[in-house]
């Protein structure tokens, strides 16, 4: 449920899923802070409920934080995520072992987390876990908090999480498309709102939904001497850090949209709820790219299962700009990354390779600046050619699949 609150600077902030409201509702339900009910969490032992409740309350005020971790209160989304995910995983662990969570051994922990990874332990809806690393990290952090804070209650407690595998799982599946595909999707968008949205998502690479839904009219400013716009992503609405980036593709559309809707400085650009917006994005992607499976709902509504999502636009934005940017730091800044590992991931995906040669290392004064610049431009061309070839191959494969689908539908009609 999309809610709007005011931050410490007096500015409006959109909370797409109302994490703040959810956390505050939970605090009220347990009687915080006067007479706290530590045993309200259902489905787990009373000992686990008390420990988890104390853990979340500590995180909410920035107390008993691990050494080396960032100080201060944790975000509402983090607090809700920890409370809900850990409660669920504790419930599964206690049912699987018939033990209280605090009684689990190192072998128990390894058996359970390995079972989640290999699919022998399924989620509550009967499906394999797709992000076991995040669960493992939460279990490790929780257990270490218990070791730090509950020495008197559990003096013989051992560290049974040191061997847990918290390596990142395989990257989530996403669908590749190019700027040409984007243009086609823009042509079939139901109205200006959705056309601006998909162009903006692709151009900015902004995270959806929180960063996206917090973009206001005053977050745009003119790039001097051009027709382009700067976008300012605020620190308090970003997952990592604030940034100011140029919009190279969507500037004209953004200007038209703001003017058409007569938006004022504090007005948010994208106000439609996340779920229905995602469904329309999925239908647009299916219409142009044939991605996903359309399922007819009541009242003739179509939902595309397994279609493209708003986050796919961020992935493809990275692929589009990666060969264009001249340095790793520029890419990290544009997409709000603190580490360069994602650059390596996207480099591999689009088939980029090291193009440095012995000629690049020459410092002889006879090699003029013009020649050096020419070499750099030639390297850019090589990278772009490789990207175009990859796109061509992808398109040919999609065309073949589309032909097969059409032929199969034709055959089924007889």
C-alpha positions as CSV (number, residue, x, y, z in Angstrom):
1,X,0.0,0.0,0.0
2,X,1.6,3.2,-1.2
3,X,1.9,5.8,1.6
4,X,3.5,9.2,1.8
5,X,5.3,10.5,5.0
6,X,7.5,13.5,5.8
7,X,11.2,13.0,6.6
8,X,13.4,15.0,9.0
9,X,14.0,17.6,6.3
10,X,10.3,18.2,5.9
11,X,10.2,16.6,2.4
12,X,7.6,14.1,1.3
13,X,8.8,10.5,0.9
14,X,6.9,7.6,-0.8
15,X,6.9,4.3,1.0
16,X,5.6,1.9,-1.8
17,X,4.8,-1.0,0.6
18,X,4.2,1.1,3.8
19,X,7.0,-0.6,5.7
20,X,7.0,2.2,8.2
21,X,3.3,1.6,8.9
22,X,3.8,-2.1,9.1
23,X,6.6,-1.8,11.7
24,X,4.7,0.8,13.7
25,X,1.6,-1.4,13.7
26,X,3.7,-4.3,15.0
27,X,5.2,-2.2,17.8
28,X,1.7,-1.2,18.8
29,X,0.5,-4.8,18.8
30,X,3.2,-5.9,21.2
31,X,2.6,-3.0,23.6
32,X,5.9,-1.1,22.9
33,X,7.3,0.6,24.8
34,X,5.3,0.4,28.1
35,X,4.6,-3.3,28.6
36,X,6.2,-5.4,25.8
37,X,4.8,-8.8,24.9
38,X,7.8,-10.7,23.8
39,X,5.8,-13.8,23.0
40,X,3.5,-12.6,20.3
41,X,5.2,-14.2,17.2
42,X,3.2,-17.1,16.1
43,X,4.4,-20.5,14.9
44,X,7.7,-20.5,16.8
45,X,8.7,-21.4,20.3
46,X,8.3,-18.8,23.1
47,X,12.1,-18.6,23.5
48,X,12.5,-17.9,19.8
49,X,9.7,-15.3,19.9
50,X,11.4,-13.5,22.8
51,X,14.8,-13.5,21.2
52,X,13.6,-12.3,17.8
53,X,11.4,-9.6,19.3
54,X,14.4,-8.3,21.3
55,X,16.6,-8.5,18.2
56,X,14.2,-6.4,16.1
57,X,13.7,-3.9,18.8
58,X,17.5,-3.5,19.1
59,X,17.8,-3.0,15.4
60,X,15.0,-0.4,15.4
61,X,17.0,1.8,17.8
62,X,20.5,1.0,16.7
63,X,21.4,-1.0,19.8
64,X,23.9,-3.9,20.1
65,X,25.0,-3.5,16.5
66,X,27.9,-5.8,15.4
67,X,31.4,-4.3,15.5
68,X,32.3,-2.9,12.1
69,X,28.7,-2.5,11.0
70,X,27.1,0.9,10.2
71,X,25.9,2.6,13.4
72,X,22.3,3.8,13.9
73,X,18.7,2.7,13.4
74,X,17.9,0.2,10.6
75,X,15.5,1.1,7.9
76,X,11.8,0.2,8.1
77,X,12.2,-2.1,5.1
78,X,15.1,-3.9,6.8
79,X,13.2,-4.2,10.1
80,X,10.1,-5.7,8.4
81,X,12.2,-8.0,6.3
82,X,14.2,-9.3,9.3
83,X,11.1,-9.9,11.4
84,X,9.1,-11.7,8.8
85,X,11.8,-13.7,7.2
86,X,13.5,-14.8,10.4
87,X,10.2,-15.8,12.0
88,X,9.3,-17.9,8.9
89,X,12.7,-19.6,8.7
90,X,12.8,-20.3,12.5
91,X,9.4,-21.9,12.2
92,X,10.6,-24.2,9.4
93,X,13.8,-25.0,11.3
94,X,11.9,-25.9,14.5
95,X,9.4,-28.1,12.6
96,X,12.2,-29.9,10.7
97,X,14.3,-30.7,13.7
98,X,11.6,-30.7,16.5
99,X,14.0,-28.5,18.5
100,X,13.9,-25.0,19.7
101,X,16.0,-22.6,17.5
102,X,18.4,-21.9,20.3
103,X,19.1,-25.7,20.6
104,X,20.2,-26.2,17.0
105,X,23.7,-27.5,16.4
106,X,26.2,-26.7,13.7
107,X,25.1,-29.9,11.9
108,X,21.5,-28.9,12.1
109,X,22.2,-25.5,10.6
110,X,24.2,-27.0,7.8
111,X,21.6,-29.7,7.1
112,X,18.8,-27.1,7.0
113,X,20.5,-24.4,4.9
114,X,21.9,-27.0,2.5
115,X,18.4,-28.4,2.2
116,X,17.1,-25.0,1.2
117,X,19.8,-24.7,-1.5
118,X,19.3,-28.2,-3.0
119,X,15.5,-28.1,-2.9
120,X,14.8,-30.8,-0.3
121,X,13.4,-28.2,2.0
122,X,10.8,-26.0,0.2
123,X,9.2,-22.7,1.1
124,X,5.7,-22.4,2.6
125,X,4.1,-22.4,-0.9
126,X,5.9,-25.6,-1.9
127,X,8.5,-23.9,-4.2
128,X,12.3,-24.0,-3.9
129,X,14.0,-21.1,-2.2
130,X,15.6,-18.7,-4.7
131,X,17.7,-16.5,-2.4
132,X,19.1,-18.8,0.3
133,X,22.2,-16.5,0.7
134,X,20.0,-13.7,2.2
135,X,18.4,-16.2,4.6
136,X,21.8,-17.5,5.7
137,X,23.1,-13.9,6.3
138,X,20.1,-13.1,8.4
139,X,20.5,-16.3,10.4
140,X,24.3,-15.6,11.0
141,X,23.6,-12.0,12.1
142,X,20.8,-13.1,14.4
143,X,22.9,-15.9,16.0
144,X,25.9,-13.6,16.5
145,X,23.6,-11.0,18.2
146,X,22.4,-13.8,20.5
147,X,26.0,-14.6,21.4
148,X,26.8,-10.9,22.1
149,X,23.7,-10.1,24.2
150,X,22.4,-13.4,25.8
151,X,25.5,-14.6,27.6
152,X,23.9,-14.8,31.0
153,X,20.8,-16.6,29.7
154,X,22.7,-19.0,27.5
155,X,26.3,-19.3,29.0
156,X,27.1,-22.5,27.1
157,X,25.9,-21.4,23.7
158,X,28.3,-22.1,20.9
159,X,28.8,-20.4,17.6
160,X,27.1,-22.8,15.2
161,X,26.8,-20.5,12.2
162,X,30.5,-20.1,11.2
163,X,30.3,-22.8,8.5
164,X,27.0,-21.5,6.9
165,X,27.3,-20.8,3.2
166,X,26.3,-17.2,2.6
167,X,27.7,-16.9,-0.9
168,X,25.5,-15.1,-3.3
169,X,23.1,-17.4,-5.2
170,X,22.9,-17.4,-9.0
171,X,21.8,-14.0,-10.4
172,X,18.0,-13.8,-10.9
173,X,16.7,-14.5,-14.3
174,X,15.9,-11.4,-16.4
175,X,15.2,-10.6,-20.0
176,X,17.5,-8.8,-22.4
177,X,16.2,-6.2,-24.8
178,X,17.8,-3.2,-26.7
179,X,16.9,0.4,-27.2
180,X,15.2,-0.5,-30.4
181,X,12.9,-2.9,-28.5
182,X,12.3,0.0,-26.1
183,X,11.1,2.2,-28.9
184,X,8.7,-0.4,-30.1
185,X,7.3,-0.9,-26.6
186,X,6.9,2.9,-26.3
187,X,4.8,2.9,-29.5
188,X,2.3,0.5,-28.0
189,X,2.2,2.0,-24.5
190,X,-1.4,2.7,-23.5
191,X,-0.8,6.3,-22.8
192,X,1.9,9.0,-22.2
193,X,2.3,8.0,-18.6
194,X,3.5,4.5,-19.5
195,X,5.6,5.6,-22.4
196,X,7.4,8.1,-20.2
197,X,7.8,5.5,-17.5
198,X,9.5,2.8,-19.6
199,X,11.8,5.3,-21.3
200,X,12.7,6.8,-18.0
201,X,13.4,3.4,-16.4
202,X,15.7,2.4,-19.3
203,X,17.5,5.7,-19.4
204,X,18.0,6.3,-15.7
205,X,18.4,2.7,-14.6
206,X,16.7,3.8,-11.4
207,X,15.6,1.2,-8.8
208,X,11.9,0.4,-8.7
209,X,9.8,0.9,-6.8
210,X,11.2,3.1,-4.0
211,X,13.7,5.3,-6.0
212,X,11.3,5.5,-8.9
213,X,8.2,6.4,-6.9
214,X,10.1,9.2,-5.1
215,X,11.0,11.1,-8.2
216,X,9.5,14.6,-8.1
217,X,9.3,17.4,-10.7
218,X,12.0,19.4,-8.9
219,X,14.4,16.6,-9.0
220,X,15.1,17.5,-12.7
221,X,17.3,20.3,-13.8
222,X,18.7,21.6,-17.1
223,X,22.1,20.5,-18.3
224,X,23.7,23.8,-19.3
225,X,24.1,24.3,-23.0
226,X,22.0,21.2,-24.0
227,X,18.4,20.0,-24.2
228,X,19.2,17.3,-21.6
229,X,18.1,17.0,-18.0
230,X,19.9,16.1,-14.8
231,X,18.0,13.7,-12.5
232,X,18.8,13.9,-8.8
233,X,18.2,10.7,-6.8
234,X,17.9,11.7,-3.2
235,X,20.0,10.1,-0.5
236,X,17.0,9.4,1.8
237,X,15.1,7.5,-0.9
238,X,18.0,5.5,-2.3
239,X,19.0,2.0,-1.4
240,X,22.7,3.1,-1.4
241,X,23.5,6.7,-2.0
242,X,22.2,9.8,-3.7
243,X,23.4,10.8,-7.1
244,X,22.9,13.3,-10.0
245,X,22.9,11.8,-13.5
246,X,22.2,12.9,-17.0
247,X,19.2,11.6,-18.9
248,X,20.4,11.0,-22.5
249,X,17.3,9.4,-23.9
250,X,14.2,10.5,-22.0
251,X,14.7,14.2,-21.4
252,X,12.3,15.5,-24.0
253,X,9.6,13.1,-22.9
254,X,10.0,14.1,-19.3
255,X,9.7,17.8,-20.2
256,X,6.6,17.0,-22.2
257,X,5.1,15.0,-19.4
258,X,5.7,17.6,-16.7
259,X,4.3,20.3,-19.0
260,X,1.2,18.3,-20.1
261,X,0.3,17.4,-16.5
262,X,1.2,20.9,-15.1
263,X,3.3,19.3,-12.4
264,X,4.6,21.5,-9.6
265,X,8.0,21.1,-7.9
266,X,6.8,18.8,-5.1
267,X,4.6,16.7,-7.3
268,X,5.7,13.1,-7.8
269,X,5.9,11.9,-11.4
270,X,4.9,8.3,-11.1
271,X,2.0,7.9,-8.7
272,X,0.3,4.7,-9.9
273,X,0.5,1.6,-7.6
274,X,3.3,-0.8,-8.2
275,X,1.3,-4.0,-8.8
276,X,-1.1,-2.7,-11.6
277,X,1.8,-0.9,-13.2
278,X,3.9,-4.1,-13.3
279,X,1.0,-5.9,-14.9
280,X,0.8,-3.3,-17.7
281,X,4.5,-3.4,-18.2
282,X,4.3,-7.2,-18.5
283,X,1.6,-6.9,-21.2
284,X,3.6,-4.3,-23.1
285,X,6.6,-6.7,-23.1
286,X,4.6,-9.6,-24.2
287,X,3.0,-7.7,-27.1
288,X,6.4,-6.6,-28.5
289,X,8.9,-9.3,-27.2
290,X,6.6,-12.3,-26.7
291,X,8.0,-12.8,-23.2
292,X,5.9,-14.5,-20.6
293,X,2.6,-16.5,-20.6
294,X,-0.7,-14.6,-20.9
295,X,-3.4,-15.8,-18.5
296,X,-6.9,-14.6,-18.8
297,X,-8.5,-13.4,-15.6
298,X,-12.1,-12.4,-14.7
299,X,-13.6,-9.5,-16.7
300,X,-11.4,-10.3,-19.7
301,X,-8.2,-9.0,-17.9
302,X,-4.9,-10.5,-19.0
303,X,-2.0,-11.1,-16.6
304,X,1.3,-12.1,-18.1
305,X,3.0,-14.6,-15.9
306,X,6.8,-14.6,-16.1
307,X,6.9,-11.5,-18.2
308,X,9.3,-8.5,-18.1
309,X,9.4,-6.4,-14.9
310,X,10.4,-2.8,-14.1
311,X,13.7,-4.2,-12.8
312,X,14.4,-5.6,-16.2
313,X,14.7,-2.0,-17.5
314,X,17.5,-1.4,-14.9
315,X,19.4,-4.5,-16.1
316,X,19.1,-3.4,-19.7
317,X,20.0,0.1,-19.0
318,X,23.3,-1.2,-17.5
319,X,23.9,-3.2,-20.7
320,X,23.2,-0.1,-22.8
321,X,25.5,2.3,-21.0
322,X,28.3,-0.1,-20.1
323,X,30.2,0.2,-23.4
324,X,29.7,4.0,-23.4
325,X,31.1,5.0,-20.0
326,X,34.8,5.5,-19.9
327,X,35.4,4.4,-16.3
328,X,34.2,2.0,-13.7
329,X,33.6,4.7,-11.2
330,X,31.2,6.5,-13.6
331,X,29.2,3.4,-14.0
332,X,29.1,2.7,-10.2
333,X,28.0,6.3,-9.6
334,X,25.2,6.2,-12.2
335,X,23.6,3.0,-10.9
336,X,24.3,3.6,-7.2
337,X,26.7,0.7,-6.8
338,X,29.3,0.7,-4.0
339,X,31.2,-2.2,-5.5
340,X,32.3,-3.1,-9.0
341,X,31.1,-6.7,-9.1
342,X,28.0,-5.8,-11.0
343,X,30.0,-4.2,-13.8
344,X,31.8,-7.5,-14.2
345,X,28.5,-9.3,-14.2
346,X,27.0,-7.2,-17.0
347,X,30.3,-7.2,-18.9
348,X,30.2,-11.0,-19.1
349,X,26.5,-10.9,-20.1
350,X,27.0,-8.8,-23.2
351,X,30.2,-10.6,-24.2
352,X,32.7,-7.8,-23.6
353,X,36.4,-8.7,-23.6
354,X,39.7,-7.0,-22.8
355,X,40.8,-5.0,-25.8
356,X,44.1,-3.7,-24.5
357,X,47.2,-4.2,-26.8
358,X,50.9,-3.5,-26.7
359,X,50.3,-0.4,-28.7
360,X,48.2,1.0,-25.9
361,X,51.2,0.8,-23.6
362,X,53.6,2.9,-25.8
363,X,54.7,6.2,-24.3
364,X,57.1,7.2,-27.0
365,X,56.9,10.9,-27.8
366,X,56.5,10.1,-31.5
367,X,53.0,8.8,-30.8
368,X,51.0,12.0,-30.9
369,X,47.9,12.7,-28.9
370,X,45.8,12.4,-32.0
371,X,47.0,8.8,-32.7
372,X,46.3,7.9,-29.1
373,X,42.8,9.3,-29.3
374,X,42.2,7.4,-32.6
375,X,43.3,4.1,-30.9
376,X,40.8,4.7,-28.1
377,X,38.0,5.4,-30.6
378,X,38.8,2.2,-32.4
379,X,38.6,0.3,-29.2
380,X,35.1,1.7,-28.6
381,X,34.1,0.7,-32.1
382,X,35.2,-2.9,-31.4
383,X,33.2,-3.1,-28.2
384,X,30.1,-1.6,-29.9
385,X,30.4,-4.0,-32.8
386,X,30.6,-6.9,-30.4
387,X,27.4,-5.7,-28.6
388,X,25.6,-5.2,-31.9
389,X,26.5,-8.8,-32.9
390,X,25.2,-10.1,-29.6
391,X,22.0,-8.2,-30.1
392,X,21.7,-9.5,-33.7
393,X,22.1,-13.1,-32.5
394,X,19.6,-12.6,-29.7
395,X,17.1,-11.1,-32.2
396,X,17.5,-13.9,-34.7
397,X,16.9,-16.5,-31.9
398,X,13.8,-14.6,-30.9
399,X,12.5,-14.5,-34.4
400,X,13.0,-18.3,-34.8
401,X,11.0,-18.8,-31.6
402,X,8.2,-16.6,-32.7
403,X,8.0,-18.4,-36.1
404,X,7.8,-21.7,-34.2
405,X,5.0,-20.4,-32.0
406,X,3.1,-19.0,-35.0
407,X,3.5,-22.3,-36.9
408,X,2.4,-24.3,-33.9
409,X,-0.7,-22.1,-33.4
410,X,-1.5,-22.5,-37.2
411,X,-1.2,-26.3,-36.9
412,X,-3.4,-26.4,-33.8
413,X,-6.1,-24.5,-35.6
414,X,-6.7,-27.5,-37.9
